[in-house]
Amino acid sequence: MPANNPNLNKLSDTQHKAVHHKDGPLLIAAGAGSGKTKTLTSRVLYLLEKGVDPKSIIAITFTNKAAKEMKSRIMNNELWNKKFQEPGIPDSGSMIPFIGTFHSLGVRILKEESALAGRTSFFTIFDDEDSSSLIKNIMKEMNLSGDRFSPYAVIAEISRIKNNLLDLDEYMESGRYEQIIGSVFQKYETALLKSNAFDFDDLLEKTVRIFRDNPEVLEKYRKRWNYILVDEFQDVNTNQYLFVKLLAMHHKNLFVIGDDAQSIYAFRGSDFRNFLNFEKDWPDATVITLDENYRSTKNIIKAASELIKKNKFQKQKNLWTGNPEGELIRISAFQNADQEAYSVAEKISAALSAGEPLKEIAVLYRTNAQSRALEQALIRARITYEIFGGLKFYARKEIKDIVAALRYAYNPKDAAGSGRITKTFNKAPRAILLENLPRLAGELTIVELINYFLEQTNYTEYLAAHFKNPEERIENIKELLHFAASFNNPHDFLDQVTLLSSLDGRPKLQENAVKLMTIHLAKGLEFDRIFIVGANEGLLPHGRSLAKSDDLEEERRLMYVAMTRARKNLNISFYDLPSRFLGELPPELIEFTKVSSYGEENRDWDDESIYLE
């Protein structure tokens, strides 16, 4: 019998099957652009239409943004308006099912069960800065220092212990390093308890432990929530999966949806094997594959599908689309990153002249450091751009520190430059820099002077001690060094940096701007025209991934995610050594351009250099 809700009648056959699934566990393997959010929200609406109590439904997402979108889709639906916003219903908002993140659900539970974790219901939640400060103080008391015991290495390890629910006694028996980390962990947990506080990881870890240690409490929540839906299931970690498994084990009404081909967050603890092993844990599970892509052209889908087939560990899908064939995928080879960036800027200018809105164009890259050349090219081309989810290159702290030191070196009267040195560094390195930088400015090249700054400040160790992402920041520094090496005159370099920073600082029309972002941040987004830059061996796949097959497969998934962001037009470019992934794309779907020198093009796709042996 067809649903009364018109939105439910607009589903494809497979979406309809998923939405109208009867009780019991359901795994939906949903390909890129196949309507995951639509399917999940339609399932919630279908349950409501059946008369299921809204308060017995929970839908779990990974971001507040996704939760907000899901709520909006439900509350703006005709069924919702008819059922819950008629006269006589005082507060329809209170009738909406719980839709939120894992951690927001954890907070809700801990508010009720805080006593079981030794806290009151008025507990504080420590943010990253609070946790970091506390751990640094503990380490200082314990006289811990060095690369192995940098604050953020210790923080990361404590987070791993919590997210994987490791037994601390067993962990500490593994070795001397683990003993020391375990001691920090114990002191940290004691301090949190005394502060009547939880950290971010606790919101799930403590909840899961309460469930495991208190069956009567677990049973209470099992009875409260009869239907559990989880979005982006490929991204759950051990703790998150155990959380939903414990809650759903009784009624088994667990609805999970995701795409293992888009699992790209292993560095955050995500384990896509939870997705692949779902049927082992739930042998009576129904599995439905959503394999129709509504986003991209046939050529893009064919190429991306052929790429991801190379991965050994995956749930096979035959992604297809009813959309037109579309344009061939354009792959371009350049001599360096700057040439690549200027070509991207030219192509964007041409697209803009043809009437394409800037907001429908995005440039994707593997590492944040790659934005430098792109920003420079776009600024010079007077193209409005926005760094999505991050800082622009010359606004990043490590870049500002180095530039300030250089400004002082070549102009000792620069109070802002000397002031930043004084503010940033301790007495010993500060004194060395203030005394020696002006003297050495006339003796060393600009690259040598930057390296002197890095050595005297032990800047690598400084980054490791103060920031979560020291490797990423070091890559930014390497990019700055590369750029500086192209200047013979240091004053020209500083003038260029100042000019770019100044132009970069002008107000931007963010609603109509080219988006620059890492591929990780692009997941869940889509644009008419996509540029994937730096498709080099060592960048994509990243050099750190080449030693392990699991890491290499994740890099291939990353490339797949990047490609499937494009609706109509996909451009991929490289310089130096081409990525092995380019050789995995079907040649018949490719238009290849090799730029030997700026403005000289060779369109011979048969050039063997594109493929790696």
C-alpha positions as CSV (number, residue, x, y, z in Angstrom):
1,M,0.0,0.0,0.0
2,P,1.6,3.3,-1.0
3,A,2.5,5.8,1.7
4,N,0.2,8.8,2.3
5,N,3.2,11.1,2.5
6,P,4.1,12.4,-1.0
7,N,7.8,12.5,-0.2
8,L,7.8,8.8,0.5
9,N,6.3,8.2,-2.9
10,K,9.2,9.9,-4.6
11,L,11.7,7.2,-3.5
12,S,13.4,4.8,-5.9
13,D,12.6,1.1,-5.6
14,T,15.6,0.4,-3.5
15,Q,15.2,3.5,-1.3
16,H,11.5,2.5,-0.9
17,K,12.6,-1.0,0.2
18,A,15.0,0.4,2.7
19,V,12.6,3.0,4.1
20,H,9.7,0.4,4.4
21,H,11.9,-2.3,6.0
22,K,10.1,-4.2,8.7
23,D,11.7,-4.6,12.1
24,G,15.2,-6.1,12.6
25,P,18.7,-5.1,11.7
26,L,19.3,-3.4,8.3
27,L,22.5,-2.4,6.6
28,I,22.3,-0.1,3.7
29,A,25.4,0.1,1.5
30,A,24.9,3.5,-0.1
31,G,27.1,4.6,-2.9
32,A,28.3,8.2,-3.4
33,G,25.4,10.5,-4.3
34,S,22.7,7.8,-3.8
35,G,20.6,9.8,-1.4
36,K,21.7,8.6,2.0
37,T,20.2,11.5,4.0
38,K,17.0,11.4,2.0
39,T,16.7,7.6,2.8
40,L,17.4,8.0,6.5
41,T,15.0,10.9,7.0
42,S,12.3,9.1,5.0
43,R,12.7,6.1,7.3
44,V,12.1,8.3,10.3
45,L,9.0,9.8,8.6
46,Y,7.8,6.3,7.7
47,L,8.1,5.2,11.4
48,L,6.1,8.2,12.5
49,E,3.5,7.5,9.9
50,K,3.2,4.0,11.3
51,G,2.4,5.5,14.6
52,V,5.8,4.8,16.3
53,D,6.2,7.1,19.4
54,P,8.7,9.8,18.3
55,K,10.4,9.6,21.7
56,S,11.3,5.9,21.0
57,I,13.4,6.8,17.9
58,I,17.0,8.1,17.9
59,A,18.9,9.1,14.8
60,I,22.6,9.5,15.3
61,T,24.9,11.6,13.1
62,F,28.5,12.7,13.2
63,T,28.1,16.4,13.0
64,N,25.8,19.0,14.4
65,K,25.4,20.3,10.8
66,A,24.1,17.0,9.6
67,A,21.8,16.7,12.6
68,K,20.4,20.2,11.9
69,E,19.8,19.4,8.2
70,M,18.0,16.1,9.2
71,K,15.8,17.9,11.7
72,S,14.9,20.5,9.1
73,R,14.0,18.0,6.5
74,I,11.7,16.2,8.9
75,M,10.0,19.2,10.5
76,N,9.4,20.8,7.0
77,N,7.8,17.6,5.7
78,E,4.1,17.5,5.0
79,L,3.6,14.5,7.2
80,W,5.2,16.2,10.2
81,N,3.2,19.3,9.7
82,K,0.0,17.4,9.5
83,K,0.6,15.0,12.4
84,F,2.4,17.3,14.9
85,Q,1.6,20.9,14.1
86,E,-2.2,20.8,14.1
87,P,-4.1,23.0,16.6
88,G,-4.1,21.5,20.1
89,I,-0.5,20.4,20.1
90,P,1.3,22.9,22.3
91,D,4.9,22.0,21.6
92,S,5.5,20.1,18.4
93,G,9.2,20.5,18.8
94,S,9.2,18.3,21.8
95,M,7.7,15.5,19.7
96,I,10.6,15.2,17.3
97,P,12.8,12.1,17.7
98,F,16.2,12.6,19.1
99,I,18.5,13.6,16.2
100,G,22.0,14.4,17.1
101,T,25.6,13.3,17.4
102,F,27.0,10.4,19.4
103,H,28.4,12.7,21.9
104,S,25.3,14.8,22.4
105,L,23.4,11.5,23.1
106,G,26.2,10.6,25.6
107,V,25.7,13.9,27.4
108,R,22.0,13.2,27.7
109,I,22.6,9.8,29.2
110,L,25.3,11.0,31.6
111,K,23.1,13.8,32.9
112,E,20.8,11.0,34.2
113,E,23.5,8.6,35.3
114,S,26.3,10.9,36.4
115,A,26.4,9.4,39.9
116,L,27.5,6.1,38.5
117,A,30.6,7.9,37.1
118,G,31.3,9.7,40.4
119,R,29.9,13.1,39.2
120,T,26.9,15.3,39.8
121,S,24.5,16.1,37.0
122,F,26.0,19.6,36.9
123,F,29.3,18.3,35.5
124,T,31.6,20.3,33.3
125,I,32.7,19.1,29.9
126,F,36.4,19.9,29.3
127,D,37.2,21.1,25.8
128,D,40.5,20.3,24.0
129,E,42.2,23.3,25.5
130,D,41.1,22.4,29.0
131,S,42.3,18.8,28.6
132,S,45.6,19.8,27.0
133,S,46.3,22.2,29.8
134,L,45.6,19.6,32.5
135,I,47.8,17.0,30.8
136,K,50.6,19.4,30.4
137,N,50.6,20.2,34.1
138,I,50.6,16.5,35.0
139,M,53.5,15.9,32.6
140,K,55.4,18.8,34.1
141,E,54.9,17.4,37.6
142,M,56.2,14.1,36.3
143,N,59.2,15.7,34.5
144,L,58.2,14.2,31.2
145,S,59.5,15.7,28.0
146,G,61.0,14.7,24.6
147,D,59.5,13.6,21.3
148,R,57.9,10.4,22.7
149,F,56.2,12.3,25.5
150,S,55.2,15.5,23.7
151,P,51.9,16.7,25.2
152,Y,49.9,16.0,22.1
153,A,51.4,12.5,21.7
154,V,50.3,11.7,25.2
155,I,46.8,13.3,24.6
156,A,46.4,11.2,21.5
157,E,47.4,8.0,23.3
158,I,44.9,8.7,26.2
159,S,42.2,9.3,23.6
160,R,43.1,6.0,21.9
161,I,42.8,4.2,25.3
162,K,39.4,5.6,25.8
163,N,38.0,5.2,22.3
164,N,39.1,1.6,22.1
165,L,38.0,0.8,25.7
166,L,41.4,-0.6,26.5
167,D,41.9,-2.3,29.9
168,L,44.4,0.0,31.6
169,D,46.1,-2.7,33.7
170,E,46.7,-4.8,30.5
171,Y,47.8,-1.7,28.7
172,M,50.4,-0.8,31.3
173,E,51.8,-4.3,31.2
174,S,52.8,-3.8,27.6
175,G,56.0,-1.9,28.2
176,R,57.8,1.0,29.9
177,Y,56.3,3.6,27.6
178,E,52.8,2.3,28.3
179,Q,53.5,2.3,32.1
180,I,54.3,6.0,31.9
181,I,51.3,6.9,29.7
182,G,49.1,4.8,32.1
183,S,50.4,6.8,35.1
184,V,49.6,10.1,33.3
185,F,46.2,8.6,32.5
186,Q,45.4,7.7,36.1
187,K,46.4,11.2,37.3
188,Y,44.4,12.8,34.6
189,E,41.3,10.7,35.4
190,T,41.7,11.6,39.1
191,A,41.9,15.3,38.3
192,L,38.8,15.1,36.1
193,L,36.9,13.4,38.9
194,K,37.9,16.1,41.4
195,S,36.8,18.8,39.0
196,N,33.4,17.1,38.5
197,A,34.2,17.0,34.8
198,F,34.3,14.8,31.7
199,D,36.4,15.2,28.7
200,F,35.1,14.8,25.2
201,D,36.0,11.1,24.9
202,D,34.4,10.4,28.2
203,L,31.0,11.2,26.8
204,L,30.9,7.9,25.1
205,E,33.5,5.9,27.0
206,K,32.0,6.5,30.4
207,T,28.5,5.8,29.0
208,V,29.5,2.5,27.5
209,R,31.2,1.4,30.7
210,I,28.0,2.4,32.7
211,F,26.0,0.2,30.3
212,R,28.4,-2.8,30.6
213,D,28.6,-2.5,34.4
214,N,25.0,-1.8,35.1
215,P,22.6,-4.1,33.2
216,E,19.5,-2.5,34.8
217,V,20.5,0.9,33.4
218,L,21.2,-0.5,30.0
219,E,17.8,-2.1,30.0
220,K,16.1,1.2,30.9
221,Y,17.5,2.8,27.7
222,R,16.7,-0.2,25.6
223,K,13.1,0.1,26.6
224,R,13.1,3.8,25.9
225,W,14.6,3.6,22.4
226,N,13.1,1.0,20.2
227,Y,14.5,2.2,16.9
228,I,18.1,3.3,16.3
229,L,19.3,4.8,13.1
230,V,23.0,5.6,12.4
231,D,24.2,7.8,9.5
232,E,27.7,7.5,8.0
233,F,28.2,4.1,9.7
234,Q,31.5,3.5,7.9
235,D,33.0,6.2,10.2
236,V,32.2,4.7,13.6
237,N,35.0,3.7,16.0
238,T,35.1,0.8,18.4
239,N,33.4,2.8,21.2
240,Q,30.6,4.2,19.0
241,Y,29.8,0.8,17.5
242,L,29.7,-0.9,20.9
243,F,27.5,1.9,22.2
244,V,24.8,1.3,19.5
245,K,25.3,-2.4,19.7
246,L,24.5,-2.5,23.4
247,L,21.4,-0.4,22.9
248,A,20.1,-2.3,20.0
249,M,20.9,-5.9,21.0
250,H,17.5,-6.4,22.6
251,H,15.0,-5.2,20.0
252,K,17.4,-5.4,17.1
253,N,15.8,-2.5,15.3
254,L,19.1,-1.1,14.1
255,F,19.2,0.8,10.8
256,V,22.6,1.8,9.6
257,I,23.6,3.5,6.4
258,G,26.9,4.4,4.9
259,D,29.5,3.8,2.2
260,D,32.7,1.9,3.1
261,A,34.2,3.4,-0.1
262,Q,34.1,6.8,1.6
263,S,35.8,5.7,4.9
264,I,38.6,8.3,5.1
265,Y,39.0,9.0,8.9
266,A,41.2,6.2,10.2
267,F,43.4,8.9,11.7
268,R,40.5,9.8,14.0
269,G,40.0,6.2,15.0
270,S,37.2,5.3,12.5
271,D,37.2,1.6,11.6
272,F,35.3,0.7,8.4
273,R,35.6,-2.9,9.3
274,N,32.6,-2.3,11.6
275,F,30.7,-1.7,8.4
276,L,32.2,-4.8,6.6
277,N,31.6,-7.1,9.6
278,F,28.0,-5.9,10.4
279,E,26.5,-9.1,9.0
280,K,28.7,-11.2,11.3
281,D,27.4,-9.4,14.4
282,W,23.9,-9.4,13.1
283,P,23.5,-12.7,11.1
284,D,19.7,-12.0,10.5
285,A,20.4,-8.6,9.0
286,T,18.9,-7.4,5.8
287,V,21.4,-5.8,3.4
288,I,20.2,-3.3,0.7
289,T,22.5,-1.6,-1.7
290,L,21.7,1.9,-3.0
291,D,23.8,2.0,-6.2
292,E,22.1,4.7,-8.2
293,N,24.0,8.0,-8.2
294,Y,21.9,11.1,-8.6
295,R,24.8,13.6,-8.6
296,S,27.4,13.0,-11.3
297,T,27.7,12.2,-15.0
298,K,28.2,8.7,-16.3
299,N,31.8,9.3,-17.2
300,I,32.7,10.5,-13.6
301,I,30.8,7.5,-12.1
302,K,32.5,5.0,-14.4
303,A,36.0,6.3,-13.7
304,A,35.5,6.5,-9.9
305,S,34.0,3.0,-9.9
306,E,36.9,1.5,-11.8
307,L,39.3,3.2,-9.3
308,I,37.7,1.9,-6.2
309,K,37.4,-1.6,-7.5
310,K,41.2,-1.8,-7.0
311,N,40.6,-2.0,-3.2
312,K,40.6,-5.5,-1.7
313,F,38.6,-4.8,1.4
314,Q,35.2,-3.4,0.5
315,K,31.6,-4.2,0.0
316,Q,31.2,-4.4,-3.8
317,K,28.7,-2.0,-5.4
318,N,27.9,-1.4,-9.0
319,L,27.3,2.4,-8.9
320,W,25.4,3.7,-11.9
321,T,23.5,6.8,-12.9
322,G,20.8,7.9,-15.3
323,N,22.5,11.2,-15.8
324,P,24.1,12.1,-19.2
325,E,27.5,10.8,-20.3
326,G,29.0,14.3,-19.7
327,E,32.4,15.6,-20.5
328,L,35.6,13.5,-20.4
329,I,37.7,13.8,-17.3
330,R,40.6,16.2,-17.9
331,I,44.0,15.2,-16.6
332,S,46.8,17.7,-16.9
333,A,50.5,17.3,-16.3
334,F,52.6,20.3,-15.2
335,Q,56.2,21.1,-14.3
336,N,55.6,22.4,-10.8
337,A,52.9,23.4,-8.4
338,D,52.9,27.1,-9.4
339,Q,52.4,26.3,-13.0
340,E,49.5,24.0,-12.0
341,A,47.9,26.7,-9.8
342,Y,48.0,29.3,-12.5
343,S,46.4,26.9,-15.0
344,V,43.6,26.3,-12.5
345,A,43.1,30.0,-12.1
346,E,42.9,30.4,-15.9
347,K,40.4,27.6,-16.2
348,I,38.3,29.2,-13.4
349,S,38.4,32.6,-15.1
350,A,37.2,30.9,-18.4
351,A,34.4,29.2,-16.5
352,L,33.4,32.5,-14.9
353,S,33.3,34.2,-18.3
354,A,31.1,31.4,-19.5
355,G,28.6,32.2,-16.8
356,E,29.4,29.6,-14.2
357,P,28.9,30.8,-10.6
358,L,32.0,30.7,-8.4
359,K,30.2,29.0,-5.6
360,E,29.8,25.9,-7.9
361,I,33.6,25.5,-8.2
362,A,35.9,23.8,-5.7
363,V,39.6,23.0,-5.7
364,L,40.6,20.0,-3.6
365,Y,44.0,19.0,-2.3
366,R,45.6,16.4,0.0
367,T,47.4,18.7,2.4
368,N,46.8,22.2,3.6
369,A,50.3,23.3,2.5
370,Q,49.1,23.0,-1.1
371,S,46.9,26.0,-0.8
372,R,49.8,28.4,-1.0
373,A,50.3,28.3,-4.7
374,L,46.6,28.2,-5.4
375,E,45.9,31.3,-3.2
376,Q,48.7,33.2,-4.9
377,A,47.3,32.4,-8.4
378,L,43.7,33.2,-7.5
379,I,44.7,36.5,-5.8
380,R,46.6,37.6,-8.9
381,A,43.7,36.5,-11.2
382,R,41.4,38.6,-8.9
383,I,39.2,35.5,-8.3
384,T,37.3,35.5,-5.0
385,Y,38.1,32.4,-2.9
386,E,37.5,31.0,0.5
387,I,39.5,28.4,2.4
388,F,36.7,26.1,3.6
389,G,37.1,24.9,7.2
390,G,40.6,26.4,7.7
391,L,43.0,29.3,7.7
392,K,44.5,30.9,4.6
393,F,48.2,30.1,4.1
394,Y,49.7,33.3,5.4
395,A,47.3,33.4,8.4
396,R,48.7,30.2,9.8
397,K,50.7,30.6,13.0
398,E,53.9,28.9,11.8
399,I,54.0,31.0,8.7
400,K,53.4,34.2,10.7
401,D,56.1,33.3,13.1
402,I,58.7,32.8,10.4
403,V,57.6,35.9,8.4
404,A,57.8,38.0,11.6
405,A,61.4,36.8,12.3
406,L,62.4,37.6,8.7
407,R,60.8,41.1,8.9
408,Y,62.8,41.8,12.1
409,A,66.0,40.3,10.6
410,Y,65.9,42.7,7.6
411,N,64.4,45.6,9.5
412,P,65.4,45.5,13.3
413,K,63.2,48.5,13.8
414,D,60.1,46.4,13.0
415,A,58.4,46.4,16.4
416,A,55.7,43.9,15.3
417,G,58.3,41.4,14.2
418,S,60.4,41.6,17.4
419,G,57.2,41.7,19.4
420,R,56.0,38.4,18.0
421,I,59.4,36.8,18.7
422,T,59.3,38.1,22.3
423,K,55.8,36.8,22.8
424,T,56.3,33.4,21.3
425,F,59.6,32.1,22.6
426,N,61.3,31.5,25.9
427,K,64.1,33.7,27.1
428,A,67.1,31.7,25.7
429,P,65.9,31.4,22.0
430,R,64.4,34.8,22.2
431,A,67.7,36.4,23.1
432,I,69.6,34.5,20.4
433,L,67.1,35.5,17.7
434,L,67.0,39.2,18.7
435,E,70.7,39.4,18.8
436,N,71.7,37.4,15.8
437,L,69.0,37.6,13.1
438,P,69.9,41.2,11.9
439,R,73.6,40.3,11.8
440,L,73.0,37.1,9.8
441,A,70.5,38.7,7.4
442,G,73.5,40.0,5.3
443,E,75.4,36.7,5.4
444,L,72.8,34.0,4.8
445,T,70.3,33.4,2.0
446,I,66.7,33.7,2.9
447,V,66.3,29.9,3.0
448,E,69.4,29.6,5.3
449,L,68.0,32.3,7.6
450,I,64.7,30.5,7.9
451,N,66.5,27.3,8.7
452,Y,68.6,29.1,11.3
453,F,65.4,30.3,12.9
454,L,64.0,26.8,12.9
455,E,67.2,25.4,14.5
456,Q,67.6,28.0,17.2
457,T,64.0,27.7,18.4
458,N,63.8,23.9,18.1
459,Y,60.7,24.8,16.1
460,T,59.8,21.2,15.3
461,E,59.8,20.3,19.0
462,Y,57.9,23.5,19.7
463,L,55.1,22.5,17.3
464,A,54.9,19.0,18.7
465,A,54.6,20.4,22.2
466,H,51.9,23.0,21.5
467,F,49.8,21.6,18.6
468,K,47.8,18.5,17.6
469,N,49.0,18.7,14.0
470,P,52.7,19.3,14.0
471,E,53.3,17.3,10.8
472,E,50.8,19.4,8.9
473,R,52.4,22.6,10.1
474,I,55.8,21.3,9.1
475,E,54.5,20.7,5.6
476,N,53.4,24.3,5.5
477,I,56.9,25.4,6.5
478,K,58.4,23.2,3.7
479,E,56.1,24.9,1.2
480,L,57.2,28.4,2.4
481,L,60.8,27.3,2.1
482,H,60.1,26.1,-1.5
483,F,58.5,29.4,-2.3
484,A,61.3,31.4,-0.7
485,A,64.0,29.5,-2.7
486,S,62.6,31.1,-5.9
487,F,63.7,34.6,-4.7
488,N,67.3,35.9,-4.9
489,N,66.4,39.1,-3.1
490,P,64.8,38.6,0.4
491,H,63.1,42.0,0.3
492,D,61.3,40.9,-2.9
493,F,60.1,37.8,-1.1
494,L,58.9,39.8,1.9
495,D,57.2,42.3,-0.3
496,Q,55.5,39.5,-2.2
497,V,54.3,37.9,1.1
498,T,53.1,41.2,2.4
499,L,51.2,42.0,-0.8
500,L,49.6,38.5,-0.9
501,S,48.7,38.8,2.7
502,S,47.2,42.2,2.3
503,L,45.2,41.3,-0.8
504,D,44.1,38.1,1.0
505,G,42.8,40.1,3.9
506,R,40.2,42.1,1.9
507,P,36.6,41.3,2.6
508,K,35.3,38.4,0.4
509,L,31.9,37.7,-0.9
510,Q,31.9,34.3,0.7
511,E,28.5,33.3,-0.7
512,N,30.0,33.4,-4.2
513,A,33.5,32.3,-3.9
514,V,35.6,29.4,-5.2
515,K,36.1,27.0,-2.3
516,L,39.6,25.7,-1.5
517,M,39.7,22.7,0.8
518,T,41.3,19.4,1.7
519,I,39.7,16.3,0.4
520,H,38.8,15.3,3.9
521,L,36.7,18.4,4.4
522,A,35.0,17.9,1.0
523,K,33.2,14.7,2.1
524,G,29.5,15.3,2.0
525,L,29.8,18.3,-0.3
526,E,29.2,18.5,-4.1
527,F,30.0,21.1,-6.8
528,D,29.4,21.4,-10.6
529,R,33.2,21.8,-11.3
530,I,35.9,20.1,-9.3
531,F,39.7,20.5,-9.6
532,I,41.8,17.9,-7.8
533,V,45.4,19.3,-7.7
534,G,48.6,17.7,-6.7
535,A,47.7,14.2,-7.8
536,N,51.3,13.2,-7.3
537,E,52.8,10.0,-6.0
538,G,53.8,11.0,-2.5
539,L,51.0,13.4,-2.1
540,L,48.0,11.4,-3.2
541,P,48.7,8.7,-2.1
542,H,50.6,10.4,0.6
543,G,54.1,9.2,1.2
544,R,53.2,8.1,4.8
545,S,50.7,5.6,3.3
546,L,52.9,3.7,0.9
547,A,54.3,1.2,3.4
548,K,51.0,-0.4,4.4
549,S,48.3,-1.8,2.2
550,D,45.5,-0.6,4.5
551,D,46.8,2.9,4.4
552,L,47.1,2.8,0.6
553,E,43.5,1.6,0.3
554,E,42.4,4.5,2.4
555,E,44.2,6.9,0.1
556,R,42.4,5.4,-2.8
557,R,39.1,5.9,-1.0
558,L,40.2,9.5,-0.5
559,M,40.7,9.9,-4.3
560,Y,37.3,8.3,-4.8
561,V,35.7,10.8,-2.5
562,A,37.4,13.7,-4.3
563,M,36.2,12.5,-7.7
564,T,32.6,11.9,-6.7
565,R,32.2,15.5,-5.4
566,A,31.9,16.6,-9.0
567,R,28.5,16.9,-10.7
568,K,29.5,17.8,-14.3
569,N,33.1,18.6,-14.7
570,L,36.2,16.9,-13.2
571,N,39.8,18.2,-13.6
572,I,42.8,16.3,-12.2
573,S,46.3,17.6,-12.3
574,F,49.8,16.6,-11.2
575,Y,53.5,17.6,-11.4
576,D,56.6,15.6,-10.9
577,L,55.6,11.9,-10.6
578,P,52.0,11.1,-11.3
579,S,49.9,9.3,-8.8
580,R,49.4,5.6,-9.3
581,F,45.7,6.2,-9.1
582,L,45.7,8.0,-12.4
583,G,46.9,4.9,-14.1
584,E,43.9,3.1,-12.7
585,L,41.4,5.3,-14.5
586,P,40.0,4.0,-17.9
587,P,41.9,5.8,-20.7
588,E,38.8,6.1,-22.8
589,L,37.3,8.4,-20.2
590,I,40.3,10.7,-20.2
591,E,41.3,13.9,-22.0
592,F,45.0,14.3,-21.3
593,T,47.1,17.5,-21.5
594,K,50.8,17.7,-20.8
595,V,52.2,21.2,-20.4
596,S,55.9,21.0,-21.0
597,S,56.4,24.8,-20.6
598,Y,53.8,27.4,-19.8
599,G,51.4,27.7,-22.7
600,E,52.8,24.7,-24.6
601,E,50.4,21.8,-24.6
602,N,50.6,18.2,-25.8
603,R,47.3,16.3,-25.7
604,D,48.8,12.8,-26.1
605,W,47.1,10.5,-23.6
606,D,49.3,7.6,-24.8
607,D,52.3,9.2,-23.1
608,E,53.6,6.3,-21.0
609,S,54.7,8.6,-18.2
610,I,51.1,8.9,-16.9
611,Y,51.2,5.3,-15.8
612,L,53.3,3.8,-13.0
613,E,54.9,0.4,-13.4
